[in-house]
Amino acid sequence: MPRNIVREQLDHLWDVIVQNPEINISTEPDHLNDIASAELNAVNIILPFFFCPLPAQVLADNPIDLSCYRNSQQEDEQELKFPEFNPPPDKIGSRISLCCPESTGIVVSRYVNNWALGFSRPGLGVERMINDSDYMRHLSMPNPLLLGADGAQTYGNFPRGPNAVFPHSTVCPTQNFFARDRIILYSELATIIAAMRNGAKQPKVDPNAEDTQEALFKESEEFPVLILSYVGPQHARLLYACMDRRQLVIRLSRLYSFERTDTASLDLFARVLLNRPLTEWNPAWKSLGNFSPYSNSLVCFPKHISFLLHSHPISPA
């Protein structure tokens, strides 16, 4: 495989952050899994945004209709009931019960997936979402894109025609940790690096090719990743990352509460989950009006924070 500086840098980040962490990861009970702020450098970068969320109007025009039952009426109504957060009175109990971060994260993640794709929306059918060539394809083991850090459990890749895919990945990990605004978790960072590195190393499968190690995305330099991260206590946030030459740049949204029905940002997370890849090859790219992949107006990331990850530069020699 020809040398590629971006891929080499991702390999380096994999070695020093995922395989043999050389960064300061908090072990304090109240800040468990936090990355020290000294490891991240807040910067003001105009970051290309390579994902287009499902337009809000599309979701609004296609509300959930329980008259189209998948199961019995009673079962569907029970499944639609939002799982509100009812923690034990003590913090220790919260960590070992069904209210622990990972357990509540799994529940909320499944509910968001159902809100986007499961519950009946007659004008927004599941079949159209799955079969439309611009939407995500669910990946499962032993797909090599799933190898790597803990928590990188659910990926999506985008088809481009019958025999090609985009280098974009959407990841929906559940974290067994409590999160704080403006502080990224180590498990979130490891998930980002795993997704980007696996995408960069994905080989092109061509039985007629002489070079069996040729990269599928040999022209890509960004390897964009969009993450819906479910954390404790029954919260979630959005992270967006891409490579900028030798630097890994990450945007981090505020925390969104999913503790109560009236505060849960279900439509926002459903729209992000049903995103489309944004590139010059996608016809939608030309019809987005003022929204540009090189614009800094990240409509899904209100009050976002930009981070630039410190890393040792790779020599171009």
N, C-alpha and C positions, 0 to 999 in steps of 0.2 A: 504494500500500500504506500503510495507516495507520501512524503513528509508533509504534515500540515501543522502549523504552529498552534492553531486553535485546539486541535485534537490533542496535541502534546500538552498544552496547558491544562486541559480537562483531565488528562491522565495524571498530571502533577497534583491537581486539586484533589483528585480521587485518592492519591497516595497519602497526602499530608492532612486530609480532613476526614475522609471516610475510613480508609484502611488503618492508618496509624496517626490518629488525630494529634496535631501539633498546635492546637488552639486551646484557649482557656474555656472549658465547659464547666458551668457552675454545678456544684454538688450540694449546695445549701438547700434544705428542705423546701423553703418558700420560693426558691428560684431555680429549682431543679431543671437541668437541661438547657438553661439559658446560655447564650454566647456572650461573653464579656464585651461591653461596648468598645473597648480598646481594640478588639479584633476587627471591627467594622468601621469604615470611614464614611461618614455621611457626606454626600456630594450632590451637587446640582448638575445633573446630566439630562439632556434631552434624549430620552430612551425610545428607540423605535418600538412600537406596540404592534405585534403581528397577529393579534386575535381580534375578531369582531363578534361581540356578544349578540345573542338573539335580540332583535329590536323589542323594546318594551311593549310596543303597540301590538306586536304579533301575539304575545302572551296574553295581553289584555283582551284582545279580540277572540280568544279561544279559552274561555274559562272552563274549569272542571265541571263536568256534567255527570252526576251520579245516576242519571236515568239510564245510562249505558253501562250496566253492571258487568264487571269482569267476573265476579263471584256472586254471592247472594247480596241483596241490598244491605242486610245487617252486617255482613263481613266487610263490604266496601266502606260503609259508614264508620265502622270501628277502625279500619285501616287509615281512613282520612283524619281521624282524631289526632291532633298534634300531641306529641309526647312531652308535656311540660315537665320542668325540672323540679324535683322534690327531694332535696338532699337530706341526709341525716344531720342531726344537730351538731355533730363534732367533725372536725376536719379529717381525723384518722378514719372514721367511718366512711367518709366520702371517697377515700382512696381505695378501700377494699370492697365496697359494695357495688351494686349495679349503677351507682352514681359516680363511679370513678371516671376520669376523663375519657379513657378509651371506650368504655361501655356506652356512655352518652354520645360520644362522637360517632360510633357505629350506628346508633339509633337515628341521629340527626342526618348523617350522610345518606342512609337508606331513605329517609323521609324526603330529603331534597331530591334524590334520584327519582322517587315516585312522583314528586311534584312536577318534575320536568318531563318524565317519560312514562311513568306508570299509570297515574290516575287518568281517567278518560277525558280527553279534550277532542271532541269530534272533528274539529277543523285542523287539528295538529296531531295527526295520528302517529303512533309509535312506528308503524311500518314505514312511513315517509321519512321519519328521522333516521331510522336504521339504514334504509336503502338509498337515501339521497347521497350522491357521490361526494358532497361537500361536508358531510357530518362525520362525527367520530365513529371509530370502530373499536369496540371493546376488546382488550387484549387479555389473555390468560396464559398461565404457565403451559408449556415451557418457553414462551416467547422470550428471547434474550433481553428485550427492553425492560423486563420485570426483574432482572437480576440486580442485586446491589443492596442499598441501605434498607434497614427496617422501616416499615411504614410506607414504602413505595409499593402499595398493593394494587392500585387500580389506575391503569393508564388508558389514554385514548390517543389514537393516531388518526390522521386524516387521509383518506384515499384521494388520489388525483388521477382519475382515469382507472381502467381496470387493472393496470400492472404497476402503479406507482403510488407513493405516499408522500405527504409533506413531512418535513423535519420537525413539525410542531407536536408537542405532547401536552396533554391535560392530565393532571394527577389529582386524585382525591384521597389523600392519606388521613388516617385518624391517629392523633398523638395521645399517648398516655401521660400527658403533662398539662399543667396549668400554664397559660400563656399571659404575657403582659403586653400592653401597647408599646410599640417602638422597639421591642426586644425580640429578635428572631431566635427560635429554638434550634438547637443543634440538629435535631431530627428533621426539621424543615430544610435546613441547609444541606444536610446529607442527601435528602430526597431530591432536591434540585440538582445537585452534582451528579447523582446516580442517573437521573433521567437524561441530562444533557450528555453525559459521557456515553451512556448506552446508545443514545441516538446517533452520536458522532461516530461510534464504532460499528454501527449496524452495517453488515456487508451486503453488497448487491448480489442477489441470488440469480445467476445467469449460467445455465449449463453450457452455453457456448463460449463463455468468456475465458480467456487464457489466464487472467489475473483473478484468482478466487478470493483475494483479499481486497478487491476494489470496494471502496465505501459507497453505500447507496446514495449518501448526500455529500458527495465529494466537493460540490460547489458551495455548500452552505457554510456560513461562518458564524451564525448567531445561535442556532439550536434553541429556539424559544420554548420556554416551559411556563405553563399556567397552572397554579396549584390552588385547590380549594382545601384548606387545612382545617380540620376539626379538632379543637383543643378543649381543655377544661377551663372553667366549669360550664359545659354545654354552650360553648361559643365557637365561632369559626372566623376565618379571615382569608384574604386572597393574597397570593404572592405571584409576582411575574418576574421572570429572569431571562436574560439572554447574554451571550458573550459579546463584548465590545473589544475587538482585537484580543489582547491578552488578559483583559479584565472581565471578571464576572460581576454583572450589575444586577441588583435585585431591588424590586419595589415591593413594599409591604403595606397593606391596607390597615385600617384600624380594626379592632375586634368587633364583631357583630354578635349580639346576644341572641341565642335560640332557646332561652329559658322559658319564654312565654309566647303564646300565639301572637299577641299583639305587637311583639317586638322582633319576631323572627323575620329576617329579610329573605323570604322564600323566593320571591320573584327574581331578586337580584342574583342569587346563587343559581337558580334555574337558568337564567339567561346566560350566565358565565359558563355553566356546564354545557349549554347548547351552542357554544361559540363556533365560529368558522375560522379557518386559517386565513390570514390576511397577507397576500403576496401579490406581486404583479401578474401572476399566472391566473389568479382567481377573478372571474368576471365581476364578482361583487366588489372587488377592490376599486373598480372604475365607477361604481354607482353609489359610493358612500358619501357623496357630497363633500362637506368640509372635513370629514374625518379622514385623516391621513395616517399611514403606518409610521410616519416620521414626525407626527405631531406629539406634543407633550401633554395634550388633554386626554388623560386616561379616564374615560367616563366611568369605569367600574371601580376606580380606586380613589374615592373621596378621602381627603386628609392623608394622602399617601406619604410615605417616607422613602427616600432613595438611599440605598447603601452601595458602597463599592467595596468588595471584599479584598482585603490585603492578601497578596500572594507573591511568591518569588517569581520574577519574570524569567521566561525561557529565552535562552540565547538564540538569536535568529541564525546563527552560524550553522 
